[in-house]
Amino acid sequence: MTCHLDALCFDANDPLCLARFWGRVLGWEIVDDPQDGIGLLPSDDTGFRMWFAPTELPKAGLNQMHFHLTSTSLEDQRQTVARSLSLGARHIDVGQRPEEGHIVLADPEGNEFCVIEPGNRFLADCGFFAELACEGSQQVGYFWSAALGWPLVWDQDQETSIRSPSGGPKISWGGPPLTPKTGKNRHHFDLAPPADGDQQAEVDRLISLGATPVDIGQGNVSWVVMADPDGHEFCVLTPQ
């Protein structure tokens, strides 16, 4: 059996503040673990939680991953934007063109996200939290499809997208040209082997798919830090 996507983790200067923002935007429940950080449990068909861990490092450059939130109408899009702004988001310019229908915002710590216009066909069968849009090559899309056992739902012009068979958001990689990576990513995936699985066996499987172990100064911890073929960090946890 393959591992499963346990959590999308944020590096946060103020984990509680950022968790409260995203909990209110998405309507997810906050869970607090004083030792490890702050979590959000999904209230929809998203098959993974979010986790906010403290860091003292400031955000540098554009993130390698950002959220796409969908709209059912122009008024719904306006309301999502207004609610996000009232919670601490702000408008930002990342080079989007005036004729594009989506609205680009940043959360209270500068993490980019988009509120997508109504009628987007690619996300038509997805919920409000519709997509994790990532910087990445076609190769890395193939890697994550095999790593998670999620089928490819898009593979054209070096752009790839996968989705859990159970539904939830798509995870997509836009292909070249890639935005340069600046230091450790602010987001990473935590993968968990099956309860009866073996962490080292899973690490070996991921290496065979193209991942590499990396040292980011984690020290003596129970999880294994790795990088996908594009160099993006992720962690393999011990079986739960």
LUMMI-819221 format. One record per residue (C-alpha): residue number from 1; residue in three letters; x, y, z. Coordinates in steps of 0.02 Angstrom, whole numbers, plus 50000, padded with zeros to 5 digits. Layout:
REM residues N
+-----+------+-------+-------+-------+
: pos : code :     X :     Y :     Z :
+-----+------+-------+-------+-------+
: NUM :  ALA :     X :     Y :     Z :
...
+-----+------+-------+-------+-------+
***
This chain:
REM residues 240
+-----+------+-------+-------+-------+
: pos : code :     X :     Y :     Z :
+-----+------+-------+-------+-------+
:   1 :  MET : 50000 : 50000 : 50000 :
:   2 :  THR : 50056 : 50179 : 49968 :
:   3 :  CYS : 50069 : 50314 : 50099 :
:   4 :  HIS : 49930 : 50439 : 50118 :
:   5 :  LEU : 49934 : 50629 : 50122 :
:   6 :  ASP : 49912 : 50666 : 50307 :
:   7 :  ALA : 49933 : 50855 : 50309 :
:   8 :  LEU : 49979 : 51010 : 50213 :
:   9 :  CYS : 50098 : 51102 : 50329 :
:  10 :  PHE : 50128 : 51289 : 50338 :
:  11 :  ASP : 50282 : 51374 : 50410 :
:  12 :  ALA : 50204 : 51519 : 50505 :
:  13 :  ASN : 50273 : 51665 : 50605 :
:  14 :  ASP : 50111 : 51664 : 50704 :
:  15 :  PRO : 50032 : 51490 : 50686 :
:  16 :  LEU : 49876 : 51529 : 50786 :
:  17 :  CYS : 49838 : 51689 : 50689 :
:  18 :  LEU : 49863 : 51603 : 50521 :
:  19 :  ALA : 49762 : 51450 : 50572 :
:  20 :  ARG : 49619 : 51561 : 50629 :
:  21 :  PHE : 49621 : 51653 : 50463 :
:  22 :  TRP : 49613 : 51495 : 50358 :
:  23 :  GLY : 49491 : 51411 : 50476 :
:  24 :  ARG : 49370 : 51556 : 50453 :
:  25 :  VAL : 49397 : 51568 : 50265 :
:  26 :  LEU : 49372 : 51381 : 50237 :
:  27 :  GLY : 49252 : 51344 : 50381 :
:  28 :  TRP : 49370 : 51212 : 50454 :
:  29 :  GLU : 49389 : 51169 : 50638 :
:  30 :  ILE : 49544 : 51222 : 50735 :
:  31 :  VAL : 49633 : 51093 : 50844 :
:  32 :  ASP : 49774 : 51149 : 50959 :
:  33 :  ASP : 49926 : 51044 : 51005 :
:  34 :  PRO : 50040 : 51153 : 51113 :
:  35 :  GLN : 50191 : 51043 : 51075 :
:  36 :  ASP : 50176 : 51031 : 50887 :
:  37 :  GLY : 50076 : 51178 : 50821 :
:  38 :  ILE : 49898 : 51217 : 50768 :
:  39 :  GLY : 49793 : 51109 : 50654 :
:  40 :  LEU : 49638 : 51127 : 50548 :
:  41 :  LEU : 49520 : 50982 : 50518 :
:  42 :  PRO : 49422 : 50985 : 50354 :
:  43 :  SER : 49234 : 51007 : 50353 :
:  44 :  ASP : 49221 : 50952 : 50170 :
:  45 :  ASP : 49287 : 50807 : 50065 :
:  46 :  THR : 49469 : 50862 : 50080 :
:  47 :  GLY : 49559 : 50705 : 50135 :
:  48 :  PHE : 49699 : 50791 : 50231 :
:  49 :  ARG : 49715 : 50918 : 50371 :
:  50 :  MET : 49817 : 51078 : 50377 :
:  51 :  TRP : 49953 : 51105 : 50505 :
:  52 :  PHE : 50035 : 51269 : 50557 :
:  53 :  ALA : 50208 : 51257 : 50635 :
:  54 :  PRO : 50311 : 51402 : 50703 :
:  55 :  THR : 50458 : 51477 : 50611 :
:  56 :  GLU : 50558 : 51636 : 50638 :
:  57 :  LEU : 50607 : 51648 : 50455 :
:  58 :  PRO : 50518 : 51782 : 50353 :
:  59 :  LYS : 50433 : 51740 : 50189 :
:  60 :  ALA : 50547 : 51768 : 50039 :
:  61 :  GLY : 50484 : 51774 : 49860 :
:  62 :  LEU : 50330 : 51692 : 49787 :
:  63 :  ASN : 50273 : 51529 : 49864 :
:  64 :  GLN : 50291 : 51369 : 49763 :
:  65 :  MET : 50110 : 51324 : 49805 :
:  66 :  HIS : 49950 : 51424 : 49824 :
:  67 :  PHE : 49764 : 51392 : 49847 :
:  68 :  HIS : 49625 : 51412 : 49720 :
:  69 :  LEU : 49454 : 51446 : 49795 :
:  70 :  THR : 49302 : 51434 : 49681 :
:  71 :  SER : 49148 : 51543 : 49658 :
:  72 :  THR : 48970 : 51502 : 49608 :
:  73 :  SER : 48934 : 51678 : 49544 :
:  74 :  LEU : 49014 : 51849 : 49530 :
:  75 :  GLU : 48925 : 51899 : 49690 :
:  76 :  ASP : 48991 : 51743 : 49777 :
:  77 :  GLN : 49167 : 51787 : 49719 :
:  78 :  ARG : 49145 : 51965 : 49784 :
:  79 :  GLN : 49086 : 51899 : 49953 :
:  80 :  THR : 49233 : 51780 : 49969 :
:  81 :  VAL : 49354 : 51920 : 49931 :
:  82 :  ALA : 49267 : 52039 : 50052 :
:  83 :  ARG : 49265 : 51908 : 50191 :
:  84 :  SER : 49449 : 51868 : 50164 :
:  85 :  LEU : 49495 : 52053 : 50169 :
:  86 :  SER : 49396 : 52077 : 50330 :
:  87 :  LEU : 49495 : 51934 : 50409 :
:  88 :  GLY : 49664 : 52009 : 50365 :
:  89 :  ALA : 49699 : 51967 : 50182 :
:  90 :  ARG : 49755 : 52098 : 50056 :
:  91 :  HIS : 49757 : 52121 : 49867 :
:  92 :  ILE : 49925 : 52087 : 49782 :
:  93 :  ASP : 49997 : 52098 : 49607 :
:  94 :  VAL : 50091 : 51944 : 49546 :
:  95 :  GLY : 50082 : 51993 : 49363 :
:  96 :  GLN : 49902 : 51944 : 49331 :
:  97 :  ARG : 49822 : 52026 : 49179 :
:  98 :  PRO : 49671 : 52142 : 49196 :
:  99 :  GLU : 49565 : 52030 : 49083 :
: 100 :  GLU : 49591 : 51878 : 49195 :
: 101 :  GLY : 49440 : 51840 : 49301 :
: 102 :  HIS : 49524 : 51776 : 49459 :
: 103 :  ILE : 49571 : 51889 : 49604 :
: 104 :  VAL : 49740 : 51869 : 49686 :
: 105 :  LEU : 49754 : 51895 : 49874 :
: 106 :  ALA : 49881 : 51862 : 50011 :
: 107 :  ASP : 49841 : 51797 : 50185 :
: 108 :  PRO : 49904 : 51890 : 50341 :
: 109 :  GLU : 50080 : 51818 : 50318 :
: 110 :  GLY : 50089 : 51852 : 50132 :
: 111 :  ASN : 50046 : 51678 : 50067 :
: 112 :  GLU : 49965 : 51699 : 49897 :
: 113 :  PHE : 49794 : 51629 : 49851 :
: 114 :  CYS : 49668 : 51655 : 49712 :
: 115 :  VAL : 49479 : 51673 : 49715 :
: 116 :  ILE : 49429 : 51597 : 49548 :
: 117 :  GLU : 49293 : 51671 : 49438 :
: 118 :  PRO : 49128 : 51575 : 49415 :
: 119 :  GLY : 49117 : 51457 : 49269 :
: 120 :  ASN : 49294 : 51388 : 49279 :
: 121 :  ARG : 49277 : 51222 : 49186 :
: 122 :  PHE : 49436 : 51141 : 49253 :
: 123 :  LEU : 49374 : 51158 : 49433 :
: 124 :  ALA : 49189 : 51132 : 49396 :
: 125 :  ASP : 49175 : 50970 : 49494 :
: 126 :  CYS : 49278 : 51031 : 49642 :
: 127 :  GLY : 49220 : 51112 : 49802 :
: 128 :  PHE : 49261 : 51283 : 49873 :
: 129 :  PHE : 49440 : 51233 : 49915 :
: 130 :  ALA : 49467 : 51171 : 49739 :
: 131 :  GLU : 49653 : 51162 : 49700 :
: 132 :  LEU : 49831 : 51172 : 49761 :
: 133 :  ALA : 49919 : 51256 : 49616 :
: 134 :  CYS : 50105 : 51217 : 49620 :
: 135 :  GLU : 50264 : 51263 : 49533 :
: 136 :  GLY : 50331 : 51102 : 49459 :
: 137 :  SER : 50380 : 50998 : 49310 :
: 138 :  GLN : 50284 : 50862 : 49222 :
: 139 :  GLN : 50405 : 50738 : 49302 :
: 140 :  VAL : 50356 : 50794 : 49477 :
: 141 :  GLY : 50172 : 50773 : 49435 :
: 142 :  TYR : 50208 : 50594 : 49385 :
: 143 :  PHE : 50308 : 50570 : 49545 :
: 144 :  TRP : 50166 : 50627 : 49659 :
: 145 :  SER : 50038 : 50525 : 49564 :
: 146 :  ALA : 50141 : 50369 : 49598 :
: 147 :  ALA : 50188 : 50421 : 49775 :
: 148 :  LEU : 50008 : 50446 : 49831 :
: 149 :  GLY : 49921 : 50324 : 49714 :
: 150 :  TRP : 49814 : 50466 : 49647 :
: 151 :  PRO : 49771 : 50460 : 49461 :
: 152 :  LEU : 49820 : 50594 : 49339 :
: 153 :  VAL : 49667 : 50696 : 49293 :
: 154 :  TRP : 49762 : 50813 : 49177 :
: 155 :  ASP : 49922 : 50788 : 49076 :
: 156 :  GLN : 49941 : 50909 : 48931 :
: 157 :  ASP : 50076 : 51031 : 48874 :
: 158 :  GLN : 50188 : 50981 : 49022 :
: 159 :  GLU : 50050 : 51031 : 49145 :
: 160 :  THR : 49991 : 50893 : 49262 :
: 161 :  SER : 49856 : 50873 : 49393 :
: 162 :  ILE : 49810 : 50734 : 49512 :
: 163 :  ARG : 49660 : 50705 : 49625 :
: 164 :  SER : 49618 : 50581 : 49760 :
: 165 :  PRO : 49493 : 50447 : 49707 :
: 166 :  SER : 49392 : 50505 : 49858 :
: 167 :  GLY : 49376 : 50682 : 49790 :
: 168 :  GLY : 49438 : 50841 : 49871 :
: 169 :  PRO : 49551 : 50971 : 49791 :
: 170 :  LYS : 49659 : 50941 : 49640 :
: 171 :  ILE : 49848 : 50960 : 49656 :
: 172 :  SER : 49919 : 51034 : 49497 :
: 173 :  TRP : 50091 : 51078 : 49427 :
: 174 :  GLY : 50104 : 51213 : 49294 :
: 175 :  GLY : 50260 : 51156 : 49202 :
: 176 :  PRO : 50392 : 51274 : 49132 :
: 177 :  PRO : 50443 : 51411 : 49154 :
: 178 :  LEU : 50465 : 51379 : 49340 :
: 179 :  THR : 50477 : 51514 : 49471 :
: 180 :  PRO : 50646 : 51498 : 49559 :
: 181 :  LYS : 50640 : 51417 : 49730 :
: 182 :  THR : 50704 : 51533 : 49867 :
: 183 :  GLY : 50756 : 51432 : 50019 :
: 184 :  LYS : 50645 : 51308 : 50110 :
: 185 :  ASN : 50465 : 51307 : 50053 :
: 186 :  ARG : 50333 : 51385 : 50166 :
: 187 :  HIS : 50219 : 51236 : 50128 :
: 188 :  HIS : 50259 : 51051 : 50128 :
: 189 :  PHE : 50168 : 50885 : 50130 :
: 190 :  ASP : 50171 : 50763 : 50276 :
: 191 :  LEU : 50150 : 50584 : 50215 :
: 192 :  ALA : 50099 : 50442 : 50330 :
: 193 :  PRO : 50129 : 50256 : 50294 :
: 194 :  PRO : 49984 : 50138 : 50329 :
: 195 :  ALA : 49958 : 50094 : 50512 :
: 196 :  ASP : 50033 : 49922 : 50483 :
: 197 :  GLY : 50167 : 49992 : 50366 :
: 198 :  ASP : 50352 : 50024 : 50383 :
: 199 :  GLN : 50428 : 50198 : 50375 :
: 200 :  GLN : 50594 : 50142 : 50300 :
: 201 :  ALA : 50507 : 50035 : 50169 :
: 202 :  GLU : 50406 : 50187 : 50118 :
: 203 :  VAL : 50562 : 50296 : 50112 :
: 204 :  ASP : 50645 : 50166 : 50001 :
: 205 :  ARG : 50493 : 50162 : 49886 :
: 206 :  LEU : 50493 : 50350 : 49869 :
: 207 :  ILE : 50680 : 50350 : 49830 :
: 208 :  SER : 50646 : 50224 : 49692 :
: 209 :  LEU : 50519 : 50347 : 49620 :
: 210 :  GLY : 50645 : 50490 : 49618 :
: 211 :  ALA : 50643 : 50568 : 49792 :
: 212 :  THR : 50800 : 50603 : 49893 :
: 213 :  PRO : 50831 : 50619 : 50081 :
: 214 :  VAL : 50880 : 50797 : 50131 :
: 215 :  ASP : 50949 : 50883 : 50284 :
: 216 :  ILE : 50866 : 51049 : 50327 :
: 217 :  GLY : 50935 : 51049 : 50504 :
: 218 :  GLN : 50795 : 50941 : 50574 :
: 219 :  GLY : 50912 : 50851 : 50694 :
: 220 :  ASN : 50858 : 50689 : 50780 :
: 221 :  VAL : 50672 : 50676 : 50739 :
: 222 :  SER : 50553 : 50532 : 50709 :
: 223 :  TRP : 50506 : 50587 : 50533 :
: 224 :  VAL : 50613 : 50579 : 50376 :
: 225 :  VAL : 50636 : 50738 : 50274 :
: 226 :  MET : 50644 : 50711 : 50087 :
: 227 :  ALA : 50635 : 50811 : 49925 :
: 228 :  ASP : 50536 : 50769 : 49769 :
: 229 :  PRO : 50621 : 50771 : 49597 :
: 230 :  ASP : 50602 : 50961 : 49587 :
: 231 :  GLY : 50683 : 50985 : 49758 :
: 232 :  HIS : 50525 : 51025 : 49857 :
: 233 :  GLU : 50532 : 50962 : 50036 :
: 234 :  PHE : 50410 : 50840 : 50114 :
: 235 :  CYS : 50409 : 50728 : 50268 :
: 236 :  VAL : 50375 : 50543 : 50294 :
: 237 :  LEU : 50300 : 50513 : 50465 :
: 238 :  THR : 50304 : 50357 : 50572 :
: 239 :  PRO : 50152 : 50242 : 50553 :
: 240 :  GLN : 50006 : 50301 : 50659 :
+-----+------+-------+-------+-------+
***
